[in-house]
C-alpha cells in the first residue's frame, strides 16, 4: 500500500509504545475475536511497518537516543527506500522542538502530518490521592503531556501543508475521572481542550487536529504503571507525620494490580489492546479517509467507555 506516498509525517515518542507502533507495524488485518479474560490475546502486530509500509516519509523524535536509533535501524533494514530522519527531542524544551520541526522542513521540504505521542505517567499513578499530590510530579507530568504537546503543535502548525492532519495522544483518563490519578488525568483532559482549540484555529487552512483516547493498551508505559501498583500493594508505608487522623493516607488508597487488570479486561471486547491497533486509528486519522474529521476525541478502548 502507498497511502502516504510523498507524505512527510512527524512522530514524537517514536521509540516506544504507540508512537513506535505507528512508525513500525503491519498492514490492516481482521480484528481479533473476543477471548476469555484469563487468556492472553495473540499479538497480530509483530514484524512489518505501518507508516513505512504505506510509503510515508518519517521524521522521528524521542528523548531516548539508543531506542530511537534502534527504531531507525529496524525500519531502514526492512524498508531501505523509506526516507527517515531521527532527532533527539525533549518536548519540554521549545528550542529542541523548534529545531526538530525546522530540520524536518529543510530536509524534506514539507510537513503533511504529525502524531504527538510522547507522554509519561508519573511514579505515583494509582497510589496517591490529590491530598498527597507532589508538586514536582504534577509539574513533570503536565510539562510533558500538555506543555510539550502544545510546543509540538505550535511549531508543527507553523509549517504544515494545507490538507494536513495532526493526531494528539489523550487517554480514556481524558474522558473520565480516575482515582489516584489527578495529574495524569488532568493532563489528558487538557489535551482535548488544546486539540479542539487548535482544530478551530487551523480549520480555515484545511488542517485537521484530532485526539485519540486509548484504553488499556499493552505498552511499556502501562507495564510500568502496573509494576508501580504491584510494588505498592506489597508494602504499607506509614502516612506522613503531618497527615490528620481523619484524612485518607496515600497507602490506604492504593489500587490493587489485580483490580486494575480486572478493570482492563472487563471492557466489551474482554481483552486489553495492542499498540498496533491504536496505530491503525492514528493512520486513519492522518489519512484522507478522515478528511471531514477534526476536533474529535476518538476512543480506542475495546468498549471501556461505552
Secondary structure, 3 states (H helix, E strand, C coil): CCCCCCCEEEEECCCCHHHHHHHCCCCCCCCCCCCCCCCCCCCCCCCCCHHHHCCCEEEEEECCHHHHHHHHHHHHHHCCCCCEEEEECCCCCHHHHHHHHHHHHHHHCCCCEEEECCCCCCCCCCCCCHHHCCHHHHHHHHHHHHHHHHHHHHHHHHHCCCCCEEEEECCHHHCCCCCCCHHHHHHHHHHHHHHHHHHHHHHHHCCEEEEEEECCEECHHHHHHHHHHHHHHCCCCCCCCCCCCCCCCCHHHCCCHHHHHHHHHCCCCCCCEEHHHHHHHHHHHHCHHHCCCCCCEEEECCCCCC
